[in-house]
Amino acid sequence: MYTNADAVTVFNGRADRETRRKIFIPTVLRGVSCVGAKGSTVADNGVWSSDVQYKIRIPLDAAVQNGREYMRDLDYAGLCNEEAAKYWTVQKGDLAVRGEYAGGDSLLHEDEIAAYARERGLDLIRVTEYADNTAGGSPYLKHWRIGGK
């Protein structure tokens, strides 16, 4: 798999048990492919809207921040925040940016991530679909696929 991005940061969302607010844990992934495609649609009332669709492919051998292991989203949701910081996952509603998040392992709220992306001119990608394509086949083809807007 060809890579075209130095890094992508995935922000894994989870409910904070204390504040009951959604928080995100950043994970930097290196050696990935990230492609954005622009499109447009016309509504019945003649209004045009533009849309950017992103596809991120993370090969099985991608370099993951602090050597974190992948965990299925359902298992990840049951972990406490300290344990969750040792893993990464992907699920609908997660956020991503192209590039490396330099803020460390801090727990973030969505508005903080949006401000970070805006300040650096990065597109904030909201995960709308994902697939775990790591079972079966050649080790060179195994990957996780993330789709977002």
C-alpha positions as CSV (number, residue, x, y, z in Angstrom):
1,M,0.0,0.0,0.0
2,Y,1.3,3.4,-0.9
3,T,1.4,6.0,1.8
4,N,0.8,9.7,1.0
5,A,0.5,11.2,4.5
6,D,3.3,11.6,7.1
7,A,0.7,11.1,9.8
8,V,-2.9,11.2,10.6
9,T,-4.3,11.7,14.1
10,V,-7.4,9.9,15.1
11,F,-9.3,11.2,18.1
12,N,-11.2,8.3,19.7
13,G,-14.5,9.5,21.3
14,R,-15.9,8.1,24.6
15,A,-18.3,9.2,27.3
16,D,-16.6,10.7,30.3
17,R,-18.2,8.9,33.3
18,E,-17.6,11.8,35.6
19,T,-18.8,14.8,33.5
20,R,-21.1,12.8,31.2
21,R,-19.6,14.7,28.3
22,K,-17.9,13.2,25.3
23,I,-14.2,13.3,25.4
24,F,-11.6,12.3,22.8
25,I,-8.2,10.6,23.1
26,P,-5.7,11.4,20.3
27,T,-3.6,8.7,18.6
28,V,-1.0,9.5,15.9
29,L,-0.8,7.0,13.1
30,R,2.2,7.1,10.7
31,G,2.6,5.4,7.3
32,V,-1.1,5.8,6.3
33,S,-2.9,6.9,3.1
34,C,-5.4,9.8,3.3
35,V,-7.3,10.9,0.2
36,G,-10.0,13.7,0.0
37,A,-12.4,13.9,-2.9
38,K,-14.6,16.9,-3.5
39,G,-18.1,16.6,-4.8
40,S,-21.3,18.6,-5.0
41,T,-25.0,17.8,-4.9
42,V,-28.1,19.7,-6.0
43,A,-31.2,19.7,-3.8
44,D,-34.8,19.8,-5.1
45,N,-34.9,23.5,-4.5
46,G,-31.9,24.1,-6.7
47,V,-29.5,24.8,-3.8
48,W,-25.9,23.5,-4.5
49,S,-23.8,22.1,-1.7
50,S,-20.2,21.0,-1.8
51,D,-19.0,18.0,0.1
52,V,-15.6,16.5,0.7
53,Q,-15.3,12.8,1.3
54,Y,-12.2,11.4,3.0
55,K,-10.8,7.9,2.8
56,I,-8.0,6.9,5.2
57,R,-6.3,3.6,5.0
58,I,-4.2,2.4,7.9
59,P,-2.0,-0.6,7.0
60,L,-1.6,-3.3,9.6
61,D,2.1,-2.4,10.0
62,A,1.5,1.4,10.5
63,A,3.5,3.0,13.3
64,V,1.1,3.8,16.1
65,Q,1.8,6.3,18.9
66,N,3.4,4.7,21.9
67,G,2.9,1.2,20.4
68,R,-0.8,1.2,21.2
69,E,-2.7,-1.8,20.1
70,Y,-6.0,-1.8,18.1
71,M,-9.1,-2.7,20.1
72,R,-12.6,-3.2,18.8
73,D,-14.8,-0.3,19.6
74,L,-17.2,-2.2,21.8
75,D,-14.4,-3.5,24.0
76,Y,-12.8,0.0,24.0
77,A,-16.0,1.6,25.3
78,G,-15.9,-0.4,28.5
79,L,-12.4,0.8,29.5
80,C,-11.7,3.5,32.0
81,N,-9.9,6.6,30.5
82,E,-6.4,5.5,31.8
83,E,-6.8,2.1,30.2
84,A,-8.3,3.5,27.0
85,A,-5.2,5.6,26.5
86,K,-3.2,2.4,26.0
87,Y,-5.2,1.4,22.9
88,W,-6.7,2.9,19.8
89,T,-9.9,2.1,17.9
90,V,-12.2,3.6,15.3
91,Q,-15.9,4.1,15.4
92,K,-18.6,6.4,13.9
93,G,-18.4,9.9,15.4
94,D,-14.6,9.8,16.0
95,L,-12.6,12.7,14.6
96,A,-9.4,12.8,12.6
97,V,-7.0,15.4,11.2
98,R,-4.2,14.9,8.7
99,G,-0.9,15.5,10.5
100,E,0.4,14.9,13.9
101,Y,-1.4,16.3,17.0
102,A,1.3,17.8,19.1
103,G,-0.7,18.1,22.3
104,G,0.3,14.7,23.8
105,D,-2.1,12.3,25.4
106,S,-4.5,14.8,26.9
107,L,-8.3,14.2,27.0
108,L,-10.0,16.7,24.7
109,H,-13.5,18.0,24.0
110,E,-14.7,18.4,20.4
111,D,-14.6,22.2,20.5
112,E,-10.9,22.1,21.5
113,I,-10.1,19.7,18.6
114,A,-12.1,22.0,16.2
115,A,-10.1,25.0,17.4
116,Y,-6.8,23.2,17.0
117,A,-7.7,22.2,13.4
118,R,-9.0,25.7,12.6
119,E,-5.8,27.4,13.9
120,R,-3.6,25.2,11.8
121,G,-5.7,25.2,8.7
122,L,-6.5,21.5,8.9
123,D,-9.7,19.8,7.7
124,L,-11.5,18.2,10.6
125,I,-12.8,14.8,9.5
126,R,-15.8,13.2,11.2
127,V,-15.8,9.4,10.9
128,T,-19.0,8.3,9.1
129,E,-17.9,4.7,8.3
130,Y,-15.1,2.3,9.0
131,A,-14.1,-1.3,8.2
132,D,-11.6,-3.7,9.8
133,N,-10.0,-5.4,6.8
134,T,-7.3,-7.2,8.8
135,A,-8.7,-10.8,8.7
136,G,-7.6,-13.1,5.9
137,G,-5.6,-12.3,2.8
138,S,-2.0,-11.2,2.4
139,P,-0.4,-9.4,5.3
140,Y,0.5,-6.6,2.8
141,L,-3.2,-6.0,2.1
142,K,-4.5,-6.0,5.6
143,H,-5.7,-2.6,6.8
144,W,-8.4,-0.5,8.5
145,R,-10.4,1.8,6.4
146,I,-12.0,5.0,7.6
147,G,-14.5,7.1,5.7
148,G,-15.5,10.6,6.8
149,K,-16.7,14.1,5.9
